[in-house]
Amino acid sequence: MSDLKIPAEAHRSQHISWLRAAVLGANDGIVSTASLIVGVAAANTSHENVLLTGVAGLVAGAMSMAAGEFVSVSSQADTERADLNREKEELKTNPEFEFDELAQIYVQRGLDLELAHEVAKKLTAHDAVGSHARDELGITEAFSARPVQAAFSSAGAFSVGAALPLVLVIVSSPKFLILSVSVGSLLFLVLLGVIAARVGGANIWKGAWRVAFWGVLALAITAGIGSLFGAAI
């Protein structure tokens, strides 16, 4: 039985760390840049200034996403690291208590006390810190914080998302710019929702509706504000 090799099984939850950052970045890139473009265009701004505003929004947004994700996920990583260091120290100073604590976790999960002690004994001998990290703290390799990965994923996804409305500005005539950017961006959002739901194993229609709703709301509000400022000017 010890030579039995079970092939690794892929799970959708393994994608959650980068998928969350990528979807958030792309969605924010499309919504914020398209809303910015529509709002500025509704204020009767020139085509060149609309494009310049969109480019500035892309650069600023990408840097903001990268910095925000890096700081946020770094804080999570610091907390995980502190918990692991504390666990290592407790394993050195009070190994009996840590052993009983691990065994009790397995009892709570359905094992009888004798089997729980046997499992805890074998896992402690194999990797005591890893066992406590996984079963006591809930820290695993698949879900551990990765600040640099999160920062690049968010910034890259934001840039891609923000570039889509900018392309629409370039190819659209000033007369139909607001309509083209609004409709095109909503289509991009729906596609993003479908892709994200597909990768995550969720309902694609629910995912598409979710991003489309907030996209319509953001575009409508910024267009309204831009129109008010344009009328005032």
N, C-alpha and C positions, 0 to 999 in steps of 0.2 A: 504493500500500500504506500510506502514512503516514496517509491519511484513513480507513483502516478502523477502525471502532468496534465493539468487542466488548462486548456487554452485561455488566454486572457479575453475577457468579455468587455466589449465597448459599451459604455453607457452615455446617454446624452448629458447627464449631469457633469461629466468630465469637461464639457465645453463651457460650463457656466461662467468661469472666471473671465475668459476673453470675450465670450458672447455678450455678456452684460455690458462690458466696456465698449465693444464694437457697435452694438445696437444703440446704446445711449449716445455715442459720439456721432454716428451717422444720422440718427433721428434729430439730434440737436443741430447738426450742421445744416440739414435741409430746412428745418422749421425756422431756426433763427435767421439764417441768411435769406431765405425766401421772404420771411416776414419783414426783414430789414429792407430788402429791395422793394417789396410792394408798398411798404409804408413811405419810403422816400419817393418812389415813383408817383404815388398818389398825391404828394405835395407839389406836383408839377415841376420836379427837378429834371435837369437835362439828362439825356441818355448816358453821357460820359460820366457824369457825377453819380448816377445810379450804379454804374459798373464799378467805379472807384470805391464807392461805399460798400459794395458787395465784397470786393477783394479785401478791403480793410477788415470787414467783418469775419472773413475766412481766416485771415492771419491771427487776429486777436482772439477769435473763438478757439482755434486750434491750440494756441498757447495756453489759454485759460483752461481748456479741457485737460491738457497734459499736466499742467501744474496742479489743478484740483485733484485729479486722479492720483497723481504721485503722492501728494501730501496726505490724502485720505487713506490710500492703501498702505502708505508707509506707517501711518498711525496704527493701522490694524496689524501690520507686521511687527511693530514694536511691542504691541500688546501680546501677540503670540510668542515672541521671543522671551519676554519677561515671564510669561506663564511657564514656558519650557525650562527656563533657568531655575525658576522656583521649584518646579517638579524634580529637576535633577538634584537640587540641594536636599529636598525632602527625602528622595530615594537614598541619599548618602547618610543623612542624620536619623531617619526613622523608617527603615526599610520594612519593618514588620507592619506598621500602620498602613503604609502604601500598598503592601501586598493584600492586606485585609480589605482595603478600600477597593482595589481592583476586583477582588473576588466578589465583593458585595454588588458591584456593578453587574457582574454576570448573573448573580442570583436574581437581581431585579429584572433581568432580561429573560428569565425563565429557566435557568439551570438550577439543579439542586446544589446544595452547599458543597457536597463532596466533589462533584464534577467542576463546580466553579473554582474551587481551590486548585484542582488539578490543571485546569486551563490557565489560571492565573500564574501557577508555578512555571508552566512551560513557556508561556509568553514572556514572563519576567526574565527567565533564563535566556530567551532568544533576543529580546529587545525591550528592556524595561521602560526606557524613556518613550520609545515609539508606542508601546502599548498604552501607557498612560496618556500620551498626547492624543491618540486616536479615540480611546474609549472613555476617558475622563474629561478631556478638554475639547474633544471634537475637532482636533487639528489633524488634517490629512494632507498628503502631498497634492492631491487633486484640487483641494479647496484652499490651500495655503495662499497667503497674500503675496503678490508679485508686483511691487510698485512700478518697476521699469516697464514691464510688459503691459500693465494697465495704462500707463501714461502714453506709450507709443500707440497702443491699440485705439485709445480714445482720440488722440490727436490725428492719427491717420484716418480713422473712420469719419471724424468730423470734417476733415479736409475733403475727403471724397464726397461726403454728403453736401457740403457747402459748394463744391465745384459744380454740382448739377444745376442749381438755379442760375449760377453765373453763366453757364453755357447757354441757357435759355435766354438770358439777357443779350448775349452776343448775337445769337441767331434770330432774335425777334425784332420786329420793327417797333419803334417807339409807340406807335398807335395801339398795338396789341400787346405791349410788354406786360402789363399787369395781368391780363387774362392768360397769356402764355406761361408766365412764371407761376401763377396760382394753380392752374390746371396741371401743368407739368410736374410741379412739386408735389401735389397731392397724389399723382400717379406714382411718383418715386416713393412716397411714404407708404402707399398701399403695398408696393412691391417689397419694400423693406420689411413691413409687418409680416407679409407672407413668408419671406425668406427666414426671418427670425423665428417665426412659429414653426416652420418646417424643420429647421435645425434643432430647435428645442423640443420638438415632438408635441406642440400644442395645436389647438384648432386654428387653421390658417385664416378663417373668416373673422374670428374673434381678434386675432392679431392685427389683421388689416383694418378692421373697424376702429380699434383702439388708437392706432397712430393717425388714421385719417381724421378722426373726430378732433383731436387736439391740434392737428395741422390746420384744419378749417377754422377753428376758434382763433388760433394765433394769427392767421392771415387776415381774418375778418377784423379783428381788433386793431392790428397795426395799420391796415388799409383805412379804417375809419379815423384813426388818429392822424394819419398822414393827410387825409382829405380835409380835416378840420384845420390843420396847420397851413395847408395850401390855400384854403379859402381865406384864412386870416391874413396871410401874406398878400 
